[in-house]
Amino acid sequence: MFIIYLIVFIFGTFIGSFLNCVIYRLENNQSFLKGRSFCPNCKNKLGFFDLFPIFSFVFLKGKCRYCSKKISVQYPLVEILTGILFLLIFNFHTLINSIYLIIISCFLIIIFVYDLKHYLIPDKVIYPAIVVVFFYQLIFNFQMTSFWSFLLSGLGASGFLFLIWFFSKGKCMGFGDVNLAFFMGLFLGWPNILVAMFSAFFIGAIIGVGLIISGKKKLKSQVPFGPFLIIGTFLALFWGQNLIDWYLNFILL
């Protein structure tokens, strides 16, 4: 069983390496469907041993083989994170459902990193993600009561963030977060969307206060909310029911 988990993790790190490429090319408005990977600094094309997840970064001491420019720590972190997520998906879900969740996780990782770096959720990623989830729910949750439950969860979550965006005139919330909330509700359904939203606001508040106390941010400074929404999504996906049960037991004590 350990060998299987190891294979899943390694596979995840290779996908994470590919996601890093997608993020970079998305940032620079380049197609990720063609062309070999290259160093952003010296433009030298990278070979297999330059691209081996995690190990290449360690072996090269975090520097480009050709120009010695430092490689962003984003690359190994995304590879490790993707490997861990693939392990969790494999452990919690069936094989068929795992394929779907792997695709969704790839979308979310790209959005997480992109929003963290640029304070922007790219339409090129969130809209295809919504389409994939919509048709999955339509096909596999073919009972209309079940499908409408997911759809209403998406509309409710996005409607709530839309009100924040509208009344704050975009100062407290970007419209990309509204789109992401619709995706989350459509993906998680009821009541997991509540777990995701509450977790996002709770974790966001704690980190926000911590950044202000440490002096890294001011009260009016912008902090991307998309990463917190995505963290909440994964918490709800893997431990949503456990968190709901814990909360209900806590308030009934």
RODO-2510 file (C-alpha; in nm, 4 decimals, decimal comma):
residues 253
     n   res          X          Y          Z
     1     m     0,0000     0,0000     0,0000
     2     f     0,2910     0,2329     0,0745
     3     i     0,4171     0,1898    -0,2827
     4     i     0,0765     0,2905    -0,4197
     5     y     0,0666     0,6022    -0,2021
     6     l     0,4212     0,6866    -0,3113
     7     i     0,3258     0,6524    -0,6782
     8     v     0,0197     0,8749    -0,6257
     9     f     0,2322     1,1376    -0,4508
    10     i     0,5013     1,1348    -0,7208
    11     f     0,2342     1,1584    -0,9907
    12     g     0,0894     1,4571    -0,8065
    13     t     0,4271     1,6319    -0,7935
    14     f     0,4668     1,5948    -1,1711
    15     i     0,1208     1,7455    -1,2202
    16     g     0,2239     2,0221    -0,9811
    17     s     0,5290     2,0899    -1,1983
    18     f     0,2974     2,1221    -1,4977
    19     l     0,0682     2,3577    -1,3031
    20     n     0,3678     2,5810    -1,2304
    21     c     0,4241     2,6016    -1,6046
    22     v     0,0570     2,6886    -1,6612
    23     i     0,0697     2,9615    -1,3956
    24     y     0,3831     3,1183    -1,5455
    25     r     0,2462     3,1161    -1,8983
    26     l    -0,0892     3,2461    -1,7803
    27     e     0,0921     3,5361    -1,6141
    28     n     0,2745     3,6116    -1,9383
    29     n    -0,0216     3,5479    -2,1700
    30     q     0,1483     3,2484    -2,3342
    31     s     0,0010     2,9166    -2,4427
    32     f     0,0879     2,6212    -2,2201
    33     l    -0,0106     2,3718    -2,4913
    34     k     0,3048     2,4126    -2,6972
    35     g     0,6712     2,4826    -2,6485
    36     r     0,9194     2,3385    -2,4000
    37     s     0,9775     2,4771    -2,0530
    38     f     1,2517     2,7354    -2,0186
    39     c     1,4243     2,9488    -1,7568
    40     p     1,2317     3,2783    -1,7196
    41     n     1,5622     3,4637    -1,6773
    42     c     1,8081     3,3259    -1,9361
    43     k     1,5446     3,1587    -2,1625
    44     n     1,7473     2,8356    -2,1859
    45     k     1,5273     2,5344    -2,2542
    46     l     1,5131     2,2986    -1,9589
    47     g     1,5845     1,9272    -1,9764
    48     f     1,4194     1,6436    -1,7861
    49     f     1,6650     1,6583    -1,4961
    50     d     1,5980     2,0312    -1,4599
    51     l     1,2265     1,9650    -1,4286
    52     f     1,2127     1,6643    -1,1960
    53     p     0,9734     1,7744    -0,9185
    54     i     1,1261     1,8724    -0,5822
    55     f     1,4550     1,6871    -0,6424
    56     s     1,5703     1,9213    -0,9202
    57     f     1,5161     2,2205    -0,6914
    58     v     1,7144     2,0544    -0,4100
    59     f     1,9899     1,9197    -0,6390
    60     l     2,0366     2,2576    -0,8104
    61     k     2,0244     2,4349    -0,4716
    62     g     1,7320     2,6470    -0,5844
    63     k     1,9197     2,7990    -0,8792
    64     c     1,9035     2,7712    -1,2577
    65     r     2,1657     2,5331    -1,3963
    66     y     2,2524     2,7769    -1,6765
    67     c     2,2431     3,1300    -1,5301
    68     s     2,2476     3,0597    -1,1527
    69     k     1,9377     3,2777    -1,1055
    70     k     1,7418     3,1816    -0,7943
    71     i     1,4340     2,9692    -0,8589
    72     s     1,1164     3,0786    -0,6799
    73     v     1,0209     2,8609    -0,3829
    74     q     0,6737     2,8564    -0,5396
    75     y     0,7821     2,5703    -0,7646
    76     p     0,8637     2,3033    -0,5041
    77     l     0,5804     2,4206    -0,2757
    78     v     0,3201     2,3779    -0,5500
    79     e     0,4649     2,0369    -0,6377
    80     i     0,4513     1,9208    -0,2744
    81     l     0,1017     2,0652    -0,2216
    82     t    -0,0310     1,8941    -0,5343
    83     g     0,1212     1,5619    -0,4276
    84     i    -0,0416     1,5874    -0,0834
    85     l    -0,3806     1,6797    -0,2330
    86     f    -0,3652     1,3821    -0,4685
    87     l    -0,2936     1,1557    -0,1702
    88     l    -0,5938     1,2954     0,0179
    89     i    -0,8195     1,2538    -0,2847
    90     f    -0,7005     0,8960    -0,3390
    91     n    -0,7538     0,8146     0,0294
    92     f    -1,1010     0,9700     0,0629
    93     h    -1,2662     0,8897    -0,2715
    94     t    -1,3259     0,6205    -0,5326
    95     l    -1,1133     0,6028    -0,8469
    96     i    -1,3750     0,7506    -1,0831
    97     n    -1,4593     1,0347    -0,8471
    98     s    -1,0872     1,0901    -0,7871
    99     i    -1,0286     1,1748    -1,1536
   100     y    -1,2929     1,4465    -1,1352
   101     l    -1,1556     1,5821    -0,8077
   102     i    -0,7998     1,5844    -0,9450
   103     i    -0,9136     1,8029    -1,2350
   104     i    -1,0944     2,0384    -0,9968
   105     s    -0,7927     2,0512    -0,7649
   106     c    -0,5718     2,1585    -1,0563
   107     f    -0,8046     2,4509    -1,1287
   108     l    -0,8044     2,5516    -0,7617
   109     i    -0,4256     2,5341    -0,7238
   110     i    -0,3783     2,7615    -1,0246
   111     i    -0,6323     3,0100    -0,8870
   112     f    -0,4757     2,9933    -0,5385
   113     v    -0,1251     3,0830    -0,6581
   114     y    -0,2372     3,3359    -0,9193
   115     d    -0,4631     3,5264    -0,6793
   116     l    -0,1979     3,5167    -0,4065
   117     k     0,0561     3,6749    -0,6421
   118     h    -0,1608     3,9122    -0,8462
   119     y    -0,4764     3,9700    -0,6366
   120     l    -0,6768     3,8497    -0,9345
   121     i    -0,8767     3,5377    -1,0207
   122     p    -0,8299     3,4779    -1,3952
   123     d    -1,1477     3,4312    -1,5994
   124     k    -0,9568     3,1855    -1,8213
   125     v    -0,9447     2,9451    -1,5263
   126     i    -1,2569     3,0030    -1,3169
   127     y    -1,5070     2,9899    -1,6041
   128     p    -1,3852     2,6536    -1,7439
   129     a    -1,3854     2,5215    -1,3855
   130     i    -1,7498     2,6259    -1,3445
   131     v    -1,8414     2,4583    -1,6747
   132     v    -1,6724     2,1308    -1,5712
   133     v    -1,8495     2,1227    -1,2343
   134     f    -2,1853     2,2231    -1,3844
   135     f    -2,1905     1,9380    -1,6352
   136     y    -2,0553     1,6887    -1,3811
   137     q    -2,3373     1,7702    -1,1411
   138     l    -2,5897     1,7673    -1,4239
   139     i    -2,4775     1,4233    -1,5458
   140     f    -2,3935     1,2390    -1,2239
   141     n    -2,6473     1,4040    -0,9931
   142     f    -2,9218     1,3510    -1,2489
   143     q    -3,2007     1,3654    -0,9919
   144     m    -3,3260     1,7201    -1,0367
   145     t    -3,3721     1,7766    -0,6626
   146     s    -3,0043     1,6958    -0,6083
   147     f    -2,8849     1,9084    -0,9004
   148     w    -3,0921     2,2070    -0,7909
   149     s    -2,9472     2,1764    -0,4420
   150     f    -2,5960     2,2229    -0,5807
   151     l    -2,7079     2,5036    -0,8107
   152     l    -2,8867     2,6923    -0,5328
   153     s    -2,5826     2,6501    -0,3083
   154     g    -2,3731     2,8181    -0,5771
   155     l    -2,6214     3,1006    -0,6244
   156     g    -2,6526     3,1545    -0,2502
   157     a    -2,2766     3,1680    -0,1886
   158     s    -2,2093     3,3951    -0,4851
   159     g    -2,5081     3,6152    -0,3955
   160     f    -2,3693     3,6708    -0,0470
   161     l    -2,0264     3,7773    -0,1774
   162     f    -2,1908     3,9799    -0,4537
   163     l    -2,3630     4,1947    -0,1892
   164     i    -2,0270     4,2560    -0,0191
   165     w    -1,8694     4,3424    -0,3557
   166     f    -2,1590     4,5685    -0,4564
   167     f    -2,1977     4,7700    -0,1361
   168     s    -1,8220     4,8066    -0,0841
   169     k    -1,7825     4,9051    -0,4521
   170     g    -1,5199     4,6376    -0,4953
   171     k    -1,3025     4,7557    -0,2059
   172     c    -1,3685     4,4585     0,0236
   173     m    -1,4193     4,1913    -0,2388
   174     g    -1,3234     4,1390    -0,6022
   175     f    -1,5787     4,0104    -0,8513
   176     g    -1,3534     3,7119    -0,9132
   177     d    -1,4342     3,6026    -0,5567
   178     v    -1,8045     3,6141    -0,6476
   179     n    -1,7398     3,3779    -0,9398
   180     l    -1,5284     3,1532    -0,7185
   181     a    -1,8063     3,1365    -0,4578
   182     f    -2,0531     3,0236    -0,7248
   183     f    -1,8083     2,7516    -0,8268
   184     m    -1,7666     2,6461    -0,4626
   185     g    -2,1384     2,6110    -0,3998
   186     l    -2,1908     2,4224    -0,7233
   187     f    -1,8993     2,1948    -0,6373
   188     l    -1,9619     2,1330    -0,2661
   189     g    -2,3391     2,1625    -0,2353
   190     w    -2,5307     2,1998     0,0907
   191     p    -2,4279     2,2042     0,3761
   192     n    -2,0559     2,1801     0,2906
   193     i    -2,0657     2,5240     0,1297
   194     l    -2,1389     2,6667     0,4771
   195     v    -1,8296     2,4938     0,6148
   196     a    -1,6188     2,6317     0,3295
   197     m    -1,7458     2,9888     0,3605
   198     f    -1,7200     2,9985     0,7396
   199     s    -1,3688     2,8493     0,7268
   200     a    -1,2598     3,1033     0,4652
   201     f    -1,3795     3,4035     0,6667
   202     f    -1,2477     3,2618     0,9948
   203     i    -0,8994     3,1783     0,8623
   204     g    -0,8890     3,5020     0,6624
   205     a    -0,9712     3,7047     0,9740
   206     i    -0,7024     3,5338     1,1830
   207     i    -0,4321     3,5770     0,9188
   208     g    -0,5436     3,9325     0,8442
   209     v    -0,5176     4,0316     1,2100
   210     g    -0,1813     3,8584     1,2328
   211     l    -0,0473     4,0520     0,9333
   212     i    -0,1673     4,3816     1,0829
   213     i    -0,0145     4,3074     1,4248
   214     s     0,3155     4,2070     1,2626
   215     g     0,3174     4,5310     1,0637
   216     k     0,3203     4,3569     0,7254
   217     k    -0,0222     4,4956     0,6369
   218     k    -0,2236     4,8007     0,7338
   219     l    -0,5938     4,8083     0,8160
   220     k    -0,6820     4,9289     0,4644
   221     s    -0,4304     4,7071     0,2832
   222     q    -0,5568     4,4610     0,0258
   223     v    -0,5393     4,0899     0,1036
   224     p    -0,6470     3,8380    -0,1624
   225     f    -0,9514     3,6445    -0,0415
   226     g    -0,9434     3,3741    -0,3102
   227     p    -0,6761     3,1625    -0,1330
   228     f    -0,8884     3,1543     0,1846
   229     l    -1,1940     3,0481    -0,0147
   230     i    -0,9908     2,7671    -0,1695
   231     i    -0,8567     2,6535     0,1680
   232     g    -1,2152     2,6487     0,2919
   233     t    -1,3170     2,4461    -0,0133
   234     f    -1,0592     2,1753     0,0558
   235     l    -1,1450     2,1651     0,4265
   236     a    -1,5115     2,1149     0,3391
   237     l    -1,4288     1,8577     0,0710
   238     f    -1,2232     1,6315     0,2979
   239     w    -1,3581     1,7021     0,6467
   240     g    -1,6850     1,8890     0,5925
   241     q    -1,9138     1,6401     0,7651
   242     n    -1,6666     1,5887     1,0501
   243     l    -1,6535     1,9641     1,1123
   244     i    -2,0337     1,9879     1,1026
   245     d    -2,0684     1,6986     1,3506
   246     w    -1,8056     1,8530     1,5794
   247     y    -1,9837     2,1881     1,5753
   248     l    -2,3255     2,0355     1,6461
   249     n    -2,1851     1,8297     1,9346
   250     f    -2,0107     2,1405     2,0688
   251     i    -2,3225     2,3595     2,0777
   252     l    -2,5360     2,0780     2,2215
   253     l    -2,3042     2,0171     2,5170
***
